[in-house]
Structure formats: structure tokens, C-alpha cells
Amino acid sequence: MSFESSHHADRMIRATDLGKCYQVYDRPEDRLKQPLMARLRRLQGRPPPCYYREFWALREVSLELRRGETLGLIGRNGSGKSTLLQILCGTLTPTMGTVETRGRIAALLELGAGFNPEFTGRENVYLNGGVLGLTPAEVDARFDRIAAFADIGAFIDQPVKTYSSGMFVRLAFAVIAHVDADILIIDEALAVGDGFFAQKCMRFLREFRETGSLLFVSHDVSAVLNLCNRAIWLEQGRVRQEGPAKTVSECYLADISDQQRRELGVSDQNTPAPTSMPIVRSRLPQRDQRLDYLHHSPYRNDIELFAFSPDARAYGAGGAKTVHVELRDAQDAPLSWVIGGSTVQLVIEVTALTDIRRLIVGFFVKDRLGQLLFGDNTDLTRAADPLRLAAGEHAEARFVFDMPILPCGDYAIDIGVAEGTQAEHIHHHWAHDALLFHAHTSSVASGLVGLPMTHIALERIR
């Protein structure tokens, strides 16, 4: 349904109270009996029988996608994401609710959708292009660019039934990337591609955001954070949460952690808070040779630090807790301001609220979108001699590194306290945005961070 005449000209998709119900039959013969007996009962003036159970894949789902907006859709398998996308694309009819769209929609849903396995890749480009509204002449004009983007070589003239899953995705994405769509809908299909092609697709999607609207579904929360302004979390066919991508993603990850704890039979714990303990000094790394110049120029990376927030949003089993976090200089003095490129110590104090057999403490530094920039943990350092803590005991983790040169903007440090190993562990306390800081000036013109260099040279050679 189109709403070209709507006063809300920037709305590209509007879904209202969508629901999708399936009839589930316990026996194959019940599927045949249902329409036959229903017709017989109607002729007899009696109410129809019911040989099925109702399964609601979606219930009361509403959303809007505006021009230039990127909306992420997250949720576990079976939460209704694929059903919702098929309804929005028009390939599935909702049981209830309405969908209004504006502009050309191009979708990459389940693997191989819209492809004829007996046709060659070249023939499927024309078939798919026609389905998406292109004339043969328009496909002719774009074919070379589509083939170059897909980069599958001579396989373009082979039947697609001979393709690997990665080749399917390459060709399908190449087509939708060249149809001049107003709205792109991307499902998990990108997960089967290789890393090089996935990066190519992500670059295209970042550019597409400038002119079109994107609905992106992925289990990779980092990808959602990287691309999306807003996110919707679906659970059992209903909207569990909607809001900024960073907030929704953090709540989703916390819920996954809670479920893992329940499956492992780990219960929440509670006991008193800790006191401080002596520290261990670490050897400090080398210095960036350009800092003397940068520190006396407008490009100096001035980073303002804010105080640790003990009330930061957190999740976990509760068997341990982060009680203090701060950045210190090489002389162990607490910092309220740091210059990018200088050596810092991130000191994290934790307390055990129950017996911990193998303690791990780690951190992540994130930008304002929630993208993970860098981080580390203590697991490998103590792998040969795991640290055990009894309830009420305290520990301190210390990470010494050169602060990267950060682009101007807001940043945060997440702190994790866990038990186990990197491969298998229980989160006892994960604190979001435990330590905030802001880069006021910077020499970084591109990229997420600038790494301090211990040596850079440029010389004439013969």
C-alpha cells in the first residue's frame, strides 16, 4: 500500500499492529479434514470444527522507518524477525494489521530467494532486476557493474545451483546494490559471506544511508551499532524494546547473559562491598616521537575524564562487583585529563560477593555509537596461575597502555568481571559506561582511533 499523499512525506515504511498467525496441525489428515468439515458444518448451520492450534509468529508489532534512517532489528532465532521482513516486503500477508510503504524496496532475505537454480547467474541478474522494477535495457546498462561487485568470475555464466552459499550472497547483494532502491531490507544473509565481501557490503551500506532508508537484521550487535540509528528488539513475536541502537543492544546482550546463567544454573548473589588493596606496578611502553610537536600544536588530543559511576547500568550473576575504576598516569596519580598518545594505567578494583574460582577482569573502550574500539582482559596473564577469591576478598586489575589518539567525541569504558576462561565463562558484573571521557581536540582526520607510533621515518633513497 502506498501513502504518497500522506502529510508525513519522510515516512518510507509504516507498520501498524501487525500480527501473523499460523495454523499448526498435529496430523497431516487434520489439514484435509479442516476445510471439508468446516464446509459441512456450515451447510448444517453448526459452528465449524477446529483441528489445529494457533501459533502467532507476530503480535501487535508497529514500526516506522523514515527517509535517511537506519533501523536495526535484533532478537533470538524464532523471535519473528524473518516473518516481519517478509510482511514488509509484501511476500507474506499479515493476519492482522496494515503496512504502508513508499518508494522502491529491495530486499536480501533468505539465501537464494528470488533465484531460479536452473538459470545461470547472468540470467538471474535479469530475472531479479525485473522483479525489482528494472527494464532489460536498464539491467544491460548496469550489468558490468553488478558483475564486478559480485566478483564471481566465470561462474556468472554457470547455473546458480552450482554456487556456494557465499556466491549466492555475492550475486544477490550485487543486484540489490544497483537497482536504485529507496529502501533496503537486509536479513542475516551477509553472515555467510567471506570477510572481504562483508566489508565491501558494509561500505556500500554506509554510503547508502546518506540517500536511502535501511532496515538491517543481524545477530552481530556490533554491525547493528555500526550501521543503525535505532533498533527494535523482538521477542516471541512482540516488540520487547525500541529505542537508540546502543541502549537496545546493551539490554539485549544483558538478557542473553541472564539466559546463559539460567541454563548453567547460576543464581544471583549478594554480599557486602570491598575495600582497596595494594597495587602492582607495570613496565611502561615507549613514547610516540611526534608528541613533542603535537603537544604544542592545536592538534593535541585533549581528553577530559569523568568520575567512575558506581550506579552505571549493569547486568550479571552478581557473584562479584566492580567498585572503582580510574585512569592513572605513569607515576600512579589519578587523572582527570589525559593527552592522547601518553601512557596511562586503567585500574579496576573489584570485590567478590561469593567464592570465585577463576577471576577474569576486562574492559572495552567504545565510541558514542557503542562500537568497540579496543579492550583486553586478565585471562591470559593469569592462565598458568588463576586467581581465586573468597567471598568478601578484593582484587585489582591494572592495564598499562598508550592511550590511542582519539577523534573528537564522546567515549566510554565498559568493565567486565567474570569467572572461568575466555572460551567459557560466567559474567558476574558487566558495567556499561562505567567511565566516561570526551576528546576535545585531535590530530585524527579519519578512522576510529590513531595509534601512537614509536618510530616514523621518510627519507630520500637512491
C-alpha positions as CSV (number, residue, x, y, z in Angstrom):
1,M,0.0,0.0,0.0
2,S,1.4,3.4,-0.9
3,F,0.8,6.7,1.0
4,E,2.2,9.2,-1.5
5,S,-0.4,11.7,-0.4
6,S,0.4,11.4,3.2
7,H,1.4,14.6,5.1
8,H,4.3,12.6,6.5
9,A,6.4,12.7,3.4
10,D,9.5,11.4,5.1
11,R,7.9,8.1,6.2
12,M,9.1,5.2,4.0
13,I,7.6,2.3,5.9
14,R,4.8,2.4,8.5
15,A,3.5,-0.8,10.0
16,T,0.6,-0.8,12.5
17,D,-0.4,-3.6,14.8
18,L,1.0,-6.4,12.6
19,G,0.1,-9.9,13.5
20,K,0.7,-13.2,11.7
21,C,-1.0,-16.4,12.8
22,Y,-0.2,-19.9,11.5
23,Q,-2.4,-23.0,11.8
24,V,-0.5,-25.9,13.3
25,Y,-1.8,-29.4,12.7
26,D,-0.7,-32.4,14.7
27,R,-1.6,-34.9,11.9
28,P,-1.5,-34.5,8.1
29,E,-5.0,-35.8,7.8
30,D,-6.3,-33.0,10.0
31,R,-5.2,-30.4,7.4
32,L,-7.5,-32.1,4.9
33,K,-10.4,-32.6,7.4
34,Q,-10.4,-28.9,8.4
35,P,-11.9,-27.3,5.2
36,L,-14.1,-30.3,4.4
37,M,-15.7,-30.5,7.9
38,A,-15.9,-26.7,8.1
39,R,-18.0,-26.6,4.9
40,L,-20.2,-29.5,6.0
41,R,-20.9,-27.8,9.4
42,R,-21.8,-24.5,7.7
43,L,-24.3,-26.3,5.5
44,Q,-25.7,-27.8,8.7
45,G,-25.9,-24.5,10.4
46,R,-23.4,-25.6,13.0
47,P,-20.2,-23.9,14.2
48,P,-17.0,-25.1,12.3
49,P,-14.7,-27.6,13.9
50,C,-11.1,-26.8,14.8
51,Y,-8.4,-29.4,14.1
52,Y,-5.5,-27.1,14.6
53,R,-3.6,-25.0,17.1
54,E,-2.9,-21.3,16.5
55,F,0.7,-20.1,16.6
56,W,1.2,-16.3,16.5
57,A,4.6,-15.6,14.9
58,L,3.9,-11.8,15.3
59,R,1.6,-9.9,17.6
60,E,0.9,-6.2,17.8
61,V,4.1,-5.1,16.1
62,S,4.3,-1.5,15.0
63,L,7.2,0.4,13.5
64,E,8.2,3.4,11.3
65,L,11.2,3.8,9.0
66,R,11.8,7.4,7.9
67,R,13.9,8.7,4.9
68,G,17.6,8.5,5.6
69,E,17.1,6.4,8.8
70,T,18.7,3.1,9.6
71,L,16.7,0.7,11.8
72,G,18.2,-2.4,13.3
73,L,16.1,-5.5,14.1
74,I,17.6,-7.9,16.7
75,G,16.3,-10.9,18.5
76,R,16.9,-14.6,19.0
77,N,16.0,-17.2,16.4
78,G,12.3,-17.7,16.3
79,S,11.5,-14.2,17.5
80,G,9.6,-13.2,14.4
81,K,12.3,-11.2,12.5
82,S,12.1,-13.0,9.2
83,T,8.3,-13.1,9.3
84,L,8.2,-9.3,9.9
85,L,10.6,-8.7,7.0
86,Q,8.5,-10.8,4.6
87,I,5.4,-8.9,5.5
88,L,7.1,-5.6,5.0
89,C,8.4,-6.8,1.6
90,G,4.9,-7.9,0.6
91,T,5.8,-11.6,0.2
92,L,3.7,-12.6,3.2
93,T,0.2,-11.4,4.0
94,P,-0.4,-10.4,7.7
95,T,-3.3,-11.9,9.6
96,M,-4.0,-8.5,11.1
97,G,-2.6,-5.0,10.9
98,T,-1.5,-2.8,8.0
99,V,1.7,-2.0,6.1
100,E,2.2,1.2,4.1
101,T,5.4,1.7,2.0
102,R,6.7,4.5,-0.2
103,G,9.4,4.1,-2.9
104,R,11.2,1.1,-4.3
105,I,12.1,-1.7,-1.9
106,A,15.0,-4.1,-2.5
107,A,15.4,-7.0,-0.1
108,L,18.0,-9.6,0.6
109,L,16.2,-12.2,2.7
110,E,16.7,-15.9,3.0
111,L,19.6,-17.3,0.9
112,G,18.7,-17.8,-2.8
113,A,15.3,-16.1,-2.6
114,G,14.2,-14.9,-6.0
115,F,16.8,-17.0,-7.8
116,N,15.9,-19.8,-10.3
117,P,18.5,-22.6,-9.6
118,E,18.4,-23.8,-13.2
119,F,19.2,-20.4,-14.6
120,T,22.8,-19.0,-14.9
121,G,23.9,-16.1,-12.7
122,R,23.6,-13.8,-15.7
123,E,20.0,-14.9,-16.4
124,N,19.2,-14.5,-12.7
125,V,20.5,-10.9,-12.7
126,Y,18.0,-10.1,-15.4
127,L,15.2,-12.0,-13.6
128,N,15.9,-10.4,-10.3
129,G,16.4,-7.0,-11.8
130,G,13.0,-7.3,-13.5
131,V,11.3,-8.3,-10.2
132,L,12.8,-5.2,-8.6
133,G,11.4,-2.9,-11.3
134,L,14.3,-2.6,-13.8
135,T,13.8,-2.9,-17.6
136,P,16.1,-5.2,-19.6
137,A,17.7,-2.1,-21.0
138,E,18.4,-0.8,-17.5
139,V,19.9,-4.1,-16.5
140,D,22.1,-4.0,-19.6
141,A,23.4,-0.6,-18.6
142,R,24.3,-1.9,-15.1
143,F,25.3,-5.4,-15.8
144,D,29.1,-4.8,-15.8
145,R,29.0,-3.0,-12.5
146,I,26.8,-5.8,-11.0
147,A,29.2,-8.5,-12.2
148,A,32.2,-6.5,-10.9
149,F,30.6,-6.1,-7.5
150,A,29.7,-9.8,-7.2
151,D,33.3,-10.7,-8.4
152,I,32.4,-14.4,-9.1
153,G,34.3,-14.6,-12.3
154,A,33.3,-17.2,-14.9
155,F,30.6,-18.5,-12.6
156,I,28.4,-15.7,-13.7
157,D,27.5,-18.0,-16.7
158,Q,27.1,-21.2,-14.7
159,P,23.7,-22.4,-13.2
160,V,23.3,-20.9,-9.7
161,K,22.5,-24.4,-8.4
162,T,26.3,-25.0,-8.6
163,Y,27.0,-21.9,-6.4
164,S,28.3,-21.9,-2.9
165,S,26.2,-20.0,-0.3
166,G,28.8,-17.2,-0.4
167,M,28.5,-16.9,-4.2
168,F,24.7,-16.7,-3.8
169,V,25.0,-13.8,-1.4
170,R,27.6,-12.0,-3.6
171,L,25.3,-12.1,-6.7
172,A,22.1,-11.3,-4.8
173,F,23.7,-8.3,-2.9
174,A,25.3,-7.0,-6.1
175,V,21.9,-6.9,-7.8
176,I,20.1,-5.0,-5.0
177,A,23.0,-2.6,-4.7
178,H,22.4,-1.4,-8.3
179,V,18.7,-1.0,-8.6
180,D,18.5,2.5,-7.1
181,A,16.2,1.4,-4.3
182,D,14.7,3.9,-1.8
183,I,14.6,1.2,0.9
184,L,17.0,-1.7,1.5
185,I,16.0,-4.6,3.7
186,I,18.9,-6.9,4.7
187,D,18.5,-10.1,6.6
188,E,21.2,-12.4,8.1
189,A,22.3,-13.4,4.6
190,L,25.5,-11.4,4.9
191,A,26.7,-13.7,7.7
192,V,27.6,-16.4,5.1
193,G,29.9,-14.2,3.0
194,D,33.6,-14.0,3.4
195,G,35.2,-11.2,5.4
196,F,36.4,-9.2,2.4
197,F,33.0,-9.2,0.7
198,A,31.3,-8.4,4.0
199,Q,33.5,-5.3,4.4
200,K,32.6,-4.3,0.8
201,C,28.9,-4.6,1.7
202,M,29.3,-2.6,4.9
203,R,31.0,0.2,2.9
204,F,28.1,0.2,0.4
205,L,25.5,0.3,3.2
206,R,27.2,3.2,5.0
207,E,27.1,5.2,1.7
208,F,23.5,4.1,1.1
209,R,22.4,5.6,4.4
210,E,23.2,9.1,3.1
211,T,20.3,8.8,0.5
212,G,18.1,5.9,1.4
213,S,16.5,4.1,4.3
214,L,17.8,0.8,5.6
215,L,16.2,-2.0,7.7
216,F,19.0,-4.2,8.9
217,V,18.7,-7.6,10.7
218,S,21.7,-9.2,12.3
219,H,22.8,-11.3,15.3
220,D,26.0,-9.3,15.2
221,V,25.3,-6.5,17.6
222,S,28.5,-4.7,16.6
223,A,27.2,-4.5,13.0
224,V,23.9,-3.1,14.2
225,L,25.7,-0.5,16.3
226,N,27.9,0.4,13.4
227,L,25.0,1.0,11.0
228,C,21.8,1.8,12.8
229,N,20.4,4.9,14.5
230,R,17.5,3.0,16.2
231,A,16.9,-0.7,17.0
232,I,13.9,-2.9,17.7
233,W,14.2,-6.0,19.9
234,L,11.7,-8.7,19.0
235,E,11.0,-11.5,21.5
236,Q,8.4,-14.2,20.9
237,G,6.8,-12.2,18.1
238,R,6.3,-9.0,20.2
239,V,8.3,-5.8,20.5
240,R,10.3,-6.2,23.7
241,Q,12.1,-2.8,23.4
242,E,12.6,0.0,20.9
243,G,15.0,3.0,21.1
244,P,18.5,4.1,20.3
245,A,20.6,1.2,18.9
246,K,23.2,1.4,21.7
247,T,20.6,1.2,24.5
248,V,18.6,-1.6,23.0
249,S,21.7,-3.6,22.1
250,E,23.0,-3.4,25.6
251,C,19.8,-4.6,27.1
252,Y,19.6,-7.4,24.5
253,L,23.1,-8.6,25.4
254,A,22.3,-8.4,29.1
255,D,19.2,-10.6,28.6
256,I,21.3,-13.2,26.7
257,S,23.8,-13.3,29.5
258,D,20.9,-13.8,32.0
259,Q,19.6,-16.7,29.9
260,Q,23.0,-18.3,29.8
261,R,23.3,-18.1,33.6
262,R,19.9,-19.7,34.0
263,E,20.9,-22.5,31.6
264,L,24.1,-23.1,33.7
265,G,22.1,-23.0,36.9
266,V,24.0,-19.9,38.3
267,S,21.9,-17.9,40.7
268,D,22.3,-14.2,41.6
269,Q,24.5,-13.5,44.6
270,N,24.6,-10.6,47.1
271,T,27.1,-9.6,49.9
272,P,29.0,-6.6,51.2
273,A,31.2,-4.1,49.3
274,P,35.0,-4.1,49.3
275,T,37.9,-2.0,50.4
276,S,41.1,-1.2,48.5
277,M,44.3,-3.2,48.2
278,P,47.9,-2.6,47.3
279,I,48.8,-2.2,43.6
280,V,51.5,-3.8,41.4
281,R,53.4,-1.5,39.0
282,S,53.9,-2.4,35.4
283,R,56.7,-1.6,32.9
284,L,55.6,1.3,30.7
285,P,55.8,1.2,26.9
286,Q,57.8,3.5,24.6
287,R,56.7,7.0,23.6
288,D,55.3,8.4,20.3
289,Q,58.1,10.5,18.8
290,R,55.6,13.1,17.4
291,L,54.2,14.0,20.8
292,D,56.6,16.9,21.5
293,Y,55.3,18.6,18.4
294,L,51.6,17.6,18.8
295,H,51.6,18.7,22.5
296,H,52.5,22.3,21.4
297,S,50.0,22.4,18.5
298,P,46.2,22.8,18.0
299,Y,46.2,19.0,17.2
300,R,47.0,17.9,20.7
301,N,44.5,15.2,21.7
302,D,43.0,16.7,24.9
303,I,40.8,14.1,26.6
304,E,38.6,15.0,29.6
305,L,37.9,12.2,32.0
306,F,34.8,12.0,34.2
307,A,34.5,10.2,37.6
308,F,33.6,6.5,37.8
309,S,29.9,5.9,38.1
310,P,29.1,3.1,40.6
311,D,25.5,3.3,39.6
312,A,26.2,2.5,35.9
313,R,23.8,0.2,34.2
314,A,25.0,-3.4,34.7
315,Y,24.0,-7.0,34.4
316,G,25.4,-10.3,35.5
317,A,25.1,-13.2,38.0
318,G,26.1,-10.8,40.9
319,G,28.9,-13.0,42.3
320,A,31.4,-10.1,42.0
321,K,31.2,-6.4,41.6
322,T,33.3,-3.5,40.2
323,V,33.6,-0.9,42.9
324,H,36.1,1.6,41.4
325,V,37.6,2.4,38.1
326,E,40.1,5.2,37.2
327,L,42.8,6.2,34.8
328,R,46.2,7.0,36.4
329,D,49.5,8.3,35.0
330,A,52.8,6.6,35.0
331,Q,53.5,7.8,38.5
332,D,50.2,6.3,39.7
333,A,48.5,9.6,40.2
334,P,44.7,9.7,39.3
335,L,44.0,11.6,36.1
336,S,41.1,13.9,35.3
337,W,42.6,14.9,32.0
338,V,44.8,12.9,29.6
339,I,46.5,13.6,26.3
340,G,46.2,11.1,23.6
341,G,49.4,9.2,23.0
342,S,50.6,9.3,26.6
343,T,51.0,6.3,28.8
344,V,48.1,5.5,31.2
345,Q,47.1,2.9,33.6
346,L,43.5,1.7,33.8
347,V,43.0,0.5,37.4
348,I,39.9,-1.6,38.2
349,E,39.0,-2.6,41.7
350,V,36.6,-5.5,42.3
351,T,35.2,-7.4,45.2
352,A,34.0,-11.0,45.4
353,L,30.5,-11.4,46.7
354,T,30.7,-15.2,46.6
355,D,33.7,-17.6,46.1
356,I,35.3,-17.1,42.7
357,R,37.4,-20.0,41.5
358,R,39.0,-18.3,38.5
359,L,38.6,-14.5,38.2
360,I,38.8,-12.6,34.9
361,V,38.6,-8.8,34.7
362,G,38.4,-7.0,31.4
363,F,37.4,-3.8,29.7
364,F,36.2,-2.4,26.4
365,V,36.5,1.2,25.1
366,K,33.6,2.3,23.0
367,D,32.8,5.3,20.9
368,R,29.5,7.2,21.1
369,L,27.7,4.7,18.8
370,G,28.8,1.8,21.1
371,Q,31.3,0.4,18.6
372,L,34.1,-1.5,20.3
373,L,37.5,0.2,19.7
374,F,39.8,-1.8,21.8
375,G,40.0,-3.8,25.1
376,D,41.6,-6.6,26.9
377,N,41.3,-8.9,29.9
378,T,43.4,-10.7,32.5
379,D,42.7,-14.3,31.5
380,L,45.9,-15.0,29.5
381,T,48.1,-13.2,32.1
382,R,46.8,-15.5,34.9
383,A,46.2,-18.6,32.8
384,A,49.0,-20.6,34.5
385,D,48.1,-19.3,38.0
386,P,44.3,-18.4,38.1
387,L,43.3,-16.0,40.8
388,R,40.8,-17.4,43.3
389,L,38.9,-15.1,45.6
390,A,36.8,-16.0,48.6
391,A,33.6,-14.1,49.3
392,G,34.5,-10.6,50.7
393,E,38.0,-10.6,49.3
394,H,39.2,-7.9,46.9
395,A,41.3,-7.7,43.7
396,E,42.8,-5.1,41.5
397,A,43.3,-5.3,37.8
398,R,45.8,-3.0,36.1
399,F,46.1,-2.4,32.3
400,V,49.0,-0.2,31.2
401,F,48.9,1.1,27.6
402,D,49.5,4.1,25.4
403,M,46.1,5.9,25.1
404,P,45.2,6.0,21.4
405,I,44.8,9.3,19.7
406,L,41.0,9.6,19.5
407,P,38.8,11.6,17.1
408,C,36.8,14.4,18.8
409,G,33.7,13.0,20.5
410,D,32.4,11.0,23.5
411,Y,33.7,7.7,24.7
412,A,33.0,5.2,27.4
413,I,34.7,2.2,29.1
414,D,32.7,-0.9,29.9
415,I,34.0,-3.1,32.7
416,G,33.5,-6.9,32.9
417,V,34.1,-9.2,35.9
418,A,33.8,-12.8,35.1
419,E,34.6,-16.3,36.3
420,G,36.1,-19.1,34.1
421,T,38.1,-18.8,30.8
422,Q,37.8,-16.6,27.7
423,A,36.1,-19.6,25.9
424,E,33.7,-20.4,28.7
425,H,32.8,-18.1,31.5
426,I,30.0,-16.5,33.6
427,H,29.6,-12.7,33.7
428,H,29.2,-11.7,37.3
429,H,29.2,-8.0,36.6
430,W,29.2,-6.1,33.4
431,A,29.0,-2.3,33.9
432,H,28.1,-0.2,30.8
433,D,29.6,3.2,30.6
434,A,31.5,2.8,33.9
435,L,34.0,5.5,33.0
436,L,33.1,8.3,30.5
437,F,35.5,10.7,28.7
438,H,35.4,13.3,25.9
439,A,38.1,14.1,23.3
440,H,38.0,17.9,22.7
441,T,40.7,18.2,20.1
442,S,42.5,15.7,17.9
443,S,45.0,15.1,15.1
444,V,43.0,12.2,13.7
445,A,41.2,13.0,10.5
446,S,39.9,9.6,9.6
447,G,39.5,6.2,11.2
448,L,38.2,5.2,14.6
449,V,41.5,5.7,16.5
450,G,45.0,6.8,15.8
451,L,47.7,4.5,17.3
452,P,50.8,6.1,18.9
453,M,53.8,5.3,16.8
454,T,57.2,4.6,18.3
455,H,59.0,5.5,15.1
456,I,58.1,7.1,11.7
457,A,60.6,7.9,9.0
458,L,60.6,9.4,5.5
459,E,63.9,9.7,3.6
460,R,65.1,10.0,0.0
461,I,66.7,6.9,-1.3
462,R,68.7,6.2,-4.4
